[in-house]
């Protein structure tokens, strides 16, 4: 093995620690694929195939040819947005010659400039959230991550004055995957070693009372607490970085964790390199909307519009049926029902949608759920009815990437259920004998219970990865 390649492998350790360039890790695996149990790291593409395809691009990715800068969007999936969660923090990672040359995180609220010009926010954000302009923290309105990445890239360039070569997301589910592979992390200020089992509780504790500070959310909103509430993000990343640079890690387990995180869309990526991006797209790791010609397609996208963390509690279940009421050679009718359950029993008097922190993180979870739901169906689909939504909010329009978009808004109080149902005609050409369903689970959500019924065949299952490719048994 050449000294250059060995140096590249050593230089890649920090990529794991930053939980960012997971696909580089899989590219590195092409060197060691024969040493890993292949069945442990299978996904949409085999690890050997991903590694072989990425291998020629490693010099570009690692900054061997020119310095590279990557943007990391840290998404809080307990406040769900289209690509997986509210953009809570923004990380910037720079590499040159296969080595880390810059690493910092910023609160997403600070990525803003009075000198910048911002586009108008999407109309639903204006109407239901009072947000007039689209700034960095709200950049992920589009559920198609390559589209969102371009928006984030442009906004970051104008606000921070830095052009980036790639944009990635990470959420709490991904952190759990990766900490599980590391075993545990000793983070200063934590009352116990951080593991995949307690990471969520530790993060909430850090958020409510930042390490080394006497300020807490319970004492009331103050600027010192507000400025320190996300300091745990770089603190945890730094400990992970030091751990992996020491070499005290099971790289096979880490690769398996990265594979799992990308398969369930906890990590998504866009890179300004066509060769790399084609691999991410083929593996379905790009976070894009991917309808297929001749197939049925379902992607449900929720956007929390209540300035709260209620998605930590919300439970979802889908029921989807397709029939051919006028004959198998005629247009099919689809009905999608989404059942939302808010299990918290503490009432939220008045369902106040105004921005506020409250007395604790738990209090932010127990509020009313203000949700704007979008259903992406095959292009040419025609909406018949939509129930369970504010009637004035219902819309039907051409969607992104060859889809049709049906949407609307509803409010769900604690200790309640809401059923939203869309009925629509599918486009011509979808027939019982060749029926295929592609269902895309929204990034940041929990495994999704699904009952699908097509032409008299019914099956109940749980969608735990990012995609379901289904045909009648």
C-alpha positions as CSV (number, residue, x, y, z in Angstrom):
1,X,0.0,0.0,0.0
2,X,1.4,3.4,-1.0
3,X,2.5,5.9,1.7
4,X,0.0,8.4,0.2
5,X,-2.9,6.1,0.6
6,X,-1.9,5.3,4.2
7,X,-1.7,9.0,4.9
8,X,-5.2,9.5,3.4
9,X,-6.6,6.7,5.6
10,X,-5.1,8.3,8.7
11,X,-6.4,11.7,7.7
12,X,-9.9,10.3,7.3
13,X,-10.3,9.5,11.0
14,X,-11.7,12.9,11.9
15,X,-14.4,12.5,9.3
16,X,-15.9,9.8,11.3
17,X,-15.6,11.9,14.5
18,X,-17.4,14.9,12.9
19,X,-20.1,12.6,11.7
20,X,-20.0,14.3,8.4
21,X,-18.5,12.6,5.3
22,X,-19.8,9.2,5.8
23,X,-19.5,8.4,2.2
24,X,-15.7,9.0,2.4
25,X,-15.6,6.4,5.2
26,X,-17.3,4.0,2.9
27,X,-14.8,4.9,0.1
28,X,-12.0,4.1,2.5
29,X,-13.6,0.7,3.1
30,X,-12.8,-0.3,-0.5
31,X,-9.3,-0.8,0.8
32,X,-10.5,-3.0,3.7
33,X,-13.8,-4.4,2.4
34,X,-12.4,-7.9,2.4
35,X,-11.7,-7.6,6.1
36,X,-15.3,-6.6,7.0
37,X,-18.4,-8.9,7.3
38,X,-20.2,-7.8,4.2
39,X,-23.7,-8.8,5.5
40,X,-23.2,-6.4,8.4
41,X,-23.0,-3.3,6.2
42,X,-25.4,-3.9,3.3
43,X,-27.7,-1.2,2.1
44,X,-29.1,0.1,-1.2
45,X,-25.6,-0.6,-2.6
46,X,-23.0,-3.0,-1.2
47,X,-20.2,-1.5,0.7
48,X,-17.7,-2.8,-1.8
49,X,-19.5,-1.2,-4.7
50,X,-19.8,2.1,-2.9
51,X,-16.1,2.0,-2.0
52,X,-15.1,1.1,-5.5
53,X,-17.1,3.9,-7.0
54,X,-15.9,6.5,-4.5
55,X,-12.2,5.5,-4.5
56,X,-11.1,7.6,-7.5
57,X,-12.7,10.7,-5.9
58,X,-10.9,10.4,-2.6
59,X,-8.2,12.9,-3.5
60,X,-10.8,15.5,-4.4
61,X,-12.9,14.8,-1.3
62,X,-9.9,14.9,1.1
63,X,-8.5,18.2,-0.4
64,X,-5.4,16.5,-1.9
65,X,-5.9,18.5,-5.1
66,X,-7.2,21.7,-3.6
67,X,-8.6,22.7,-0.1
68,X,-12.2,21.7,0.4
69,X,-14.9,23.2,2.8
70,X,-18.0,21.3,3.8
71,X,-21.1,22.5,5.6
72,X,-22.9,20.4,8.2
73,X,-26.5,21.1,9.0
74,X,-27.3,19.9,12.5
75,X,-31.0,19.1,12.4
76,X,-33.2,18.7,15.5
77,X,-35.7,16.0,14.4
78,X,-37.8,16.7,17.5
79,X,-38.8,19.9,15.7
80,X,-39.5,18.3,12.3
81,X,-38.7,20.2,9.1
82,X,-38.8,18.9,5.5
83,X,-35.3,17.4,5.3
84,X,-35.4,16.0,8.9
85,X,-35.5,18.7,11.5
86,X,-35.0,22.4,12.4
87,X,-31.5,23.5,11.6
88,X,-30.2,24.1,15.1
89,X,-26.5,24.6,14.3
90,X,-24.3,24.9,11.3
91,X,-20.8,23.4,11.2
92,X,-18.0,24.2,8.8
93,X,-15.2,21.7,8.2
94,X,-12.2,22.5,6.1
95,X,-9.6,20.0,4.8
96,X,-6.4,20.3,2.8
97,X,-3.9,17.6,1.9
98,X,-6.0,15.0,3.7
99,X,-5.9,16.8,7.0
100,X,-8.3,18.9,9.1
101,X,-7.5,22.6,8.8
102,X,-10.7,24.1,10.2
103,X,-13.5,23.0,12.4
104,X,-16.2,25.1,14.1
105,X,-19.9,25.2,14.9
106,X,-22.3,28.1,15.1
107,X,-25.8,28.6,16.4
108,X,-28.0,28.8,13.3
109,X,-29.5,32.0,14.6
110,X,-26.0,33.7,14.2
111,X,-25.7,32.8,10.5
112,X,-27.3,36.0,9.4
113,X,-26.1,39.4,8.1
114,X,-27.9,42.8,8.0
115,X,-26.0,43.3,4.7
116,X,-27.6,40.2,3.0
117,X,-30.7,40.1,0.8
118,X,-33.0,37.2,1.6
119,X,-35.8,35.7,-0.6
120,X,-39.4,35.7,0.7
121,X,-40.2,32.7,3.0
122,X,-42.5,30.1,1.5
123,X,-46.2,31.2,1.8
124,X,-47.1,28.6,4.5
125,X,-44.2,29.9,6.7
126,X,-45.5,33.4,6.2
127,X,-49.1,32.5,7.0
128,X,-48.6,30.0,9.9
129,X,-45.3,31.1,11.5
130,X,-45.1,34.8,10.7
131,X,-41.7,34.3,9.0
132,X,-41.3,36.9,6.2
133,X,-37.9,36.0,4.8
134,X,-36.0,32.7,4.2
135,X,-32.8,32.7,6.3
136,X,-30.3,30.0,7.0
137,X,-32.1,28.3,9.9
138,X,-35.2,27.8,7.8
139,X,-33.4,26.9,4.6
140,X,-34.6,23.3,4.4
141,X,-38.2,24.0,3.2
142,X,-37.7,21.7,0.2
143,X,-37.9,18.0,1.0
144,X,-35.5,17.3,-1.9
145,X,-32.1,17.6,-0.1
146,X,-30.0,18.5,-3.2
147,X,-32.4,21.5,-3.7
148,X,-32.1,22.4,0.0
149,X,-28.4,22.1,-0.2
150,X,-28.2,24.6,-3.0
151,X,-30.3,27.1,-1.0
152,X,-28.1,26.6,2.1
153,X,-25.0,26.9,0.1
154,X,-26.1,30.3,-1.4
155,X,-27.3,31.7,1.9
156,X,-24.1,30.6,3.7
157,X,-21.9,32.1,1.0
158,X,-23.6,35.5,1.3
159,X,-23.8,35.5,5.2
160,X,-20.4,34.0,6.0
161,X,-18.5,34.9,2.9
162,X,-17.4,31.3,2.4
163,X,-18.2,29.0,-0.6
164,X,-18.6,25.3,0.3
165,X,-17.9,22.2,-1.7
166,X,-20.6,20.0,-0.1
167,X,-23.5,20.1,2.4
168,X,-24.5,17.4,4.8
169,X,-27.2,16.8,7.5
170,X,-27.0,14.9,10.7
171,X,-29.7,14.4,13.3
172,X,-30.1,12.8,16.8
173,X,-30.8,9.4,15.3
174,X,-27.4,9.5,13.5
175,X,-25.6,10.5,16.6
176,X,-27.2,7.5,18.4
177,X,-26.0,5.2,15.6
178,X,-22.4,6.5,15.8
179,X,-22.1,6.7,19.6
180,X,-23.3,3.1,19.7
181,X,-20.3,2.2,17.6
182,X,-17.9,4.2,19.8
183,X,-19.3,2.6,23.0
184,X,-19.3,5.6,25.2
185,X,-17.9,9.1,25.4
186,X,-16.5,10.9,28.5
187,X,-17.8,14.5,27.9
188,X,-16.8,17.2,30.5
189,X,-19.9,18.3,32.4
190,X,-21.9,15.1,31.8
191,X,-23.0,13.3,34.9
192,X,-22.3,10.0,33.3
193,X,-20.5,8.6,30.2
194,X,-22.6,9.4,27.1
195,X,-23.9,6.3,25.3
196,X,-26.5,5.7,22.6
197,X,-29.0,5.0,25.4
198,X,-28.6,8.2,27.3
199,X,-27.5,10.7,24.7
200,X,-31.0,12.2,24.3
201,X,-31.3,12.8,28.0
202,X,-27.8,14.3,28.3
203,X,-28.4,16.6,25.3
204,X,-31.6,17.9,26.9
205,X,-29.8,18.5,30.2
206,X,-27.0,20.4,28.5
207,X,-29.5,22.5,26.6
208,X,-31.5,23.3,29.8
209,X,-28.4,24.2,31.7
210,X,-25.2,24.7,29.6
211,X,-22.0,23.2,31.0
212,X,-20.2,25.6,33.4
213,X,-23.1,28.0,33.6
214,X,-25.5,28.9,36.4
215,X,-28.1,30.0,33.8
216,X,-31.0,27.6,33.1
217,X,-34.1,27.8,30.9
218,X,-36.2,27.5,34.1
219,X,-34.9,30.8,35.3
220,X,-36.5,32.5,32.3
221,X,-35.2,33.6,29.0
222,X,-31.9,35.5,29.1
223,X,-29.3,36.3,26.5
224,X,-26.5,34.5,28.4
225,X,-28.4,31.2,28.4
226,X,-29.6,31.7,24.8
227,X,-26.0,32.1,23.7
228,X,-24.7,29.0,25.5
229,X,-27.6,26.6,25.0
230,X,-26.0,24.8,22.1
231,X,-22.4,24.6,23.4
232,X,-22.8,20.9,23.9
233,X,-22.7,20.3,20.1
234,X,-19.0,21.1,19.6
235,X,-18.2,19.7,23.0
236,X,-19.4,16.2,22.0
237,X,-17.9,16.5,18.6
238,X,-14.5,17.3,20.1
239,X,-14.5,14.3,22.4
240,X,-15.5,12.0,19.5
241,X,-12.7,13.6,17.4
242,X,-10.1,12.9,20.1
243,X,-11.4,9.4,20.6
244,X,-11.1,8.4,16.9
245,X,-7.8,10.2,16.4
246,X,-6.4,8.1,19.2
247,X,-7.3,5.0,17.2
248,X,-9.3,3.6,20.0
249,X,-12.3,2.6,17.9
250,X,-13.7,-0.5,16.1
251,X,-13.8,0.7,12.5
252,X,-15.9,-2.2,11.3
253,X,-18.6,-1.2,13.9
254,X,-18.3,2.5,12.9
255,X,-18.7,1.7,9.2
256,X,-21.8,-0.4,10.0
257,X,-23.2,2.5,12.1
258,X,-22.5,5.0,9.3
259,X,-24.2,2.7,6.8
260,X,-27.3,2.4,9.0
261,X,-27.5,6.2,9.5
262,X,-27.3,6.9,5.8
263,X,-29.8,4.1,4.9
264,X,-32.4,5.5,7.3
265,X,-31.6,9.1,6.1
266,X,-30.2,10.3,9.4
267,X,-27.3,11.5,7.3
268,X,-27.8,13.0,3.9
269,X,-25.3,14.6,1.5
270,X,-24.8,16.7,-1.5
271,X,-21.3,17.3,-3.0
272,X,-20.3,19.7,-5.8
273,X,-18.7,16.8,-7.7
274,X,-20.8,14.9,-10.3
275,X,-18.9,11.6,-9.8
276,X,-19.4,11.6,-6.0
277,X,-23.0,12.8,-6.2
278,X,-23.9,10.1,-8.7
279,X,-22.8,7.5,-6.1
280,X,-24.9,9.2,-3.3
281,X,-27.9,9.3,-5.6
282,X,-27.5,5.6,-6.7
283,X,-27.3,4.6,-3.0
284,X,-30.2,6.9,-2.1
285,X,-28.1,8.7,0.4
286,X,-28.6,12.1,-1.2
287,X,-31.9,12.8,0.5
288,X,-33.6,13.5,-2.8
289,X,-37.1,12.8,-3.9
290,X,-36.9,9.9,-6.3
291,X,-40.1,8.9,-8.1
292,X,-39.7,6.3,-10.8
293,X,-41.3,6.2,-14.2
294,X,-44.3,3.8,-14.3
295,X,-44.3,3.3,-10.5
296,X,-46.6,4.7,-7.7
297,X,-44.9,7.0,-5.3
298,X,-45.7,8.3,-1.8
299,X,-43.7,10.7,0.3
300,X,-45.3,12.3,3.3
301,X,-43.5,15.4,4.6
302,X,-44.4,17.1,7.9
303,X,-43.2,20.6,8.9
304,X,-43.6,21.6,12.5
305,X,-44.9,25.2,12.5
306,X,-45.4,25.6,16.3
307,X,-41.9,26.7,17.6
308,X,-41.8,23.6,19.8
309,X,-40.3,20.1,20.2
310,X,-43.6,18.1,19.9
311,X,-42.2,15.7,17.3
312,X,-40.4,14.0,20.1
313,X,-43.8,12.7,21.1
314,X,-45.9,12.5,17.9
315,X,-46.6,9.0,16.6
316,X,-47.5,8.4,13.0
317,X,-49.1,5.5,11.1
318,X,-50.1,5.2,7.4
319,X,-52.8,3.3,5.6
320,X,-52.6,3.3,1.9
321,X,-54.9,1.7,-0.6
322,X,-55.1,1.6,-4.4
323,X,-58.2,0.4,-6.4
324,X,-59.3,0.3,-10.0
325,X,-63.0,1.2,-9.6
326,X,-63.6,1.5,-13.4
327,X,-61.6,-1.6,-14.5
328,X,-58.0,-2.8,-14.4
329,X,-57.3,-0.9,-17.7
330,X,-58.6,2.4,-16.3
331,X,-57.1,5.0,-14.0
332,X,-56.4,3.9,-10.4
333,X,-57.8,5.6,-7.3
334,X,-55.5,6.1,-4.3
335,X,-56.4,6.9,-0.7
336,X,-53.8,7.7,1.9
337,X,-54.7,8.1,5.6
338,X,-52.2,9.4,8.1
339,X,-53.0,9.0,11.8
340,X,-51.2,11.4,14.1
341,X,-51.3,10.6,17.9
342,X,-50.2,13.1,20.5
343,X,-49.8,10.9,23.7
344,X,-48.9,13.6,26.2
345,X,-51.7,14.0,28.7
346,X,-50.8,17.5,30.0
347,X,-53.1,20.0,28.2
348,X,-51.8,23.0,26.4
349,X,-54.4,25.7,27.1
350,X,-55.2,27.8,24.0
351,X,-52.7,26.2,21.6
352,X,-50.5,29.3,21.5
353,X,-48.4,29.3,18.3
354,X,-46.1,32.2,19.3
355,X,-42.3,31.6,19.7
356,X,-41.4,30.9,23.3
357,X,-39.1,28.6,25.3
358,X,-41.1,28.0,28.4
359,X,-39.7,26.5,31.6
360,X,-38.2,23.2,30.3
361,X,-37.6,21.1,27.3
362,X,-40.3,18.7,28.4
363,X,-42.8,21.6,28.4
364,X,-41.9,22.3,24.8
365,X,-42.7,18.7,23.9
366,X,-46.1,18.8,25.6
367,X,-47.6,21.6,23.5
368,X,-50.1,21.5,20.6
369,X,-48.8,20.2,17.3
370,X,-49.0,22.8,14.5
371,X,-48.3,20.8,11.3
372,X,-48.2,21.6,7.6
373,X,-48.3,18.2,5.8
374,X,-47.4,17.6,2.2
375,X,-48.0,14.5,0.2
376,X,-45.9,14.0,-2.9
377,X,-47.5,11.6,-5.5
378,X,-46.6,10.8,-9.1
379,X,-46.8,13.7,-11.5
380,X,-50.2,13.8,-13.1
381,X,-52.1,12.7,-10.0
382,X,-55.4,14.6,-9.4
383,X,-56.6,15.4,-5.9
384,X,-60.3,14.4,-5.3
385,X,-60.7,15.2,-1.5
386,X,-58.6,16.1,1.5
387,X,-60.0,15.7,5.0
388,X,-58.6,16.5,8.5
389,X,-57.1,19.8,7.4
390,X,-58.0,23.4,7.6
391,X,-60.1,23.8,4.5
392,X,-58.6,27.1,3.6
393,X,-55.1,25.7,3.6
394,X,-55.6,22.8,1.2
395,X,-53.7,23.0,-2.0
396,X,-52.7,21.0,-5.1
397,X,-49.8,21.9,-7.3
398,X,-47.0,20.5,-9.4
399,X,-44.3,19.3,-7.0
400,X,-40.5,18.9,-7.3
401,X,-38.7,16.1,-9.2
402,X,-41.6,15.0,-11.2
403,X,-44.2,14.8,-8.5
404,X,-47.6,16.2,-7.6
405,X,-47.9,17.9,-4.2
406,X,-51.1,17.9,-2.1
407,X,-50.9,19.9,1.2
408,X,-52.7,21.4,4.1
409,X,-52.4,22.6,7.8
410,X,-53.9,21.2,11.0
411,X,-53.6,21.7,14.8
412,X,-53.5,18.7,17.2
413,X,-53.8,19.3,20.9
414,X,-52.1,17.0,23.5
415,X,-53.8,13.7,24.3
416,X,-55.5,13.6,21.0
417,X,-55.5,12.1,17.5
418,X,-55.9,13.6,14.0
419,X,-56.5,11.6,10.8
420,X,-55.6,13.3,7.6
421,X,-56.9,11.6,4.4
422,X,-56.0,12.4,0.8
423,X,-58.0,10.7,-2.0
424,X,-56.8,11.1,-5.6
425,X,-56.6,9.7,-9.0
426,X,-53.2,8.3,-10.0
427,X,-51.9,9.0,-13.5
428,X,-52.5,6.6,-16.4
429,X,-50.3,3.6,-16.8
430,X,-50.3,2.3,-13.3
431,X,-52.0,-1.1,-13.6
432,X,-52.6,-4.0,-11.2
433,X,-50.4,-6.5,-13.0
434,X,-47.3,-4.3,-13.0
435,X,-48.0,-2.4,-9.8
436,X,-44.9,-1.1,-7.8
437,X,-44.9,1.3,-4.9
438,X,-42.0,3.4,-3.9
439,X,-42.6,4.9,-0.4
440,X,-40.1,7.4,1.0
441,X,-40.0,7.8,4.8
442,X,-39.3,11.4,5.9
443,X,-35.8,11.9,7.3
444,X,-35.8,12.4,11.1
445,X,-38.9,10.4,11.7
446,X,-39.2,7.1,13.7
447,X,-40.0,3.7,12.0
448,X,-43.3,4.1,10.3
449,X,-46.2,1.6,10.7
450,X,-47.8,1.0,7.3
451,X,-50.8,-0.9,6.0
452,X,-50.9,-1.1,2.2
453,X,-53.8,-2.6,0.2
454,X,-53.6,-2.9,-3.6
455,X,-56.0,-4.8,-5.8
456,X,-57.2,-6.9,-2.9
457,X,-53.8,-7.7,-1.4
458,X,-53.2,-6.3,2.0
459,X,-50.0,-6.2,4.0
460,X,-49.0,-4.6,7.3
461,X,-45.3,-3.8,7.9
462,X,-43.0,-1.2,9.5
463,X,-40.8,1.0,7.3
464,X,-37.6,1.4,9.3
465,X,-35.2,2.5,6.6
466,X,-35.5,5.5,4.3
467,X,-37.2,3.7,1.5
468,X,-39.7,0.9,0.8
469,X,-39.9,-0.7,-2.7
470,X,-43.1,-2.7,-2.6
471,X,-44.9,-5.0,-5.0
472,X,-47.8,-7.3,-4.1
473,X,-46.6,-10.6,-2.8
